[in-house]
Amino acid sequence: MTVQRVDLGVVDYERAAADMRGWVAERQEGRAEDRLFLLSHPPVVTYSPRTDPADLPTGMQLVEVDRGGYATYHGPGQLVGYLVVDVRRRGPVDIVRWVENGLIEALAALGFATIRRDTPAGEGSLVGVWTPDHRKLVSIGMRIRRGVTSHGFAVNVDPDMSVYRDFTACALPGVTMCSLSELAAEQGVSTPSEAAVRDAVADALGAA
């Protein structure tokens, strides 16, 4: 799968959500190629309609979104990727598994071993990328509308991890969220720059 890479910098979440609707329409109408948008957001918690209100924090911007998954945090120090691709032209493909495997490849190139996990029925969502000891490093939530994907993933590079104490991420109350900076400290190596993470992710997902 080959996609066009688009770097956007820091974008307010609601502005990006509005733009995403336009990106999806462009792809559905054949006015744009498959694209991967790489960006970050000011602090915000987004959540799908099926999220339990008890899982949400107080005192932080909340935005309901039309994707899969549950509640997740976006903020500085995190790399967000929105994938807008036409899956109808690619034949049968599990887009979420493809993203998971691509991100695992990207993180391996940066020196970090990660895994994907299957989701037992009724136990929240294990979609994403995890450390071998089952800490969650990457959240993924996507939607397919008229054959075109939207939303995507968030890689914790070096965000404020204390935010995760204030809400239940991904409907998994017993899960510890982690970051590349924490993993790097454990390995005694330097945290990769956000630019290095962007490049590794783009390369692994075939984004030029």
Secondary structure, DSSP 8 states (H G I E B T S, - for coil): --BEEEEEEE--HHHHHHHHHHHHHHHHTTSS--EEEEEE-SSEEEE-TTS-GGGS-SSS-EEE-SSSS--EEE-TTEEEEEEE-BGGGG-S--HHHHHHHHHHHHHHHTT---B-----TTS----SEE-TTS-EEEEEEEEEETTEEEEEEEEESS--GGGGGSS-GGG-TT--B--HHHHHHHHTS----HHHHHHHHHHHTTB-
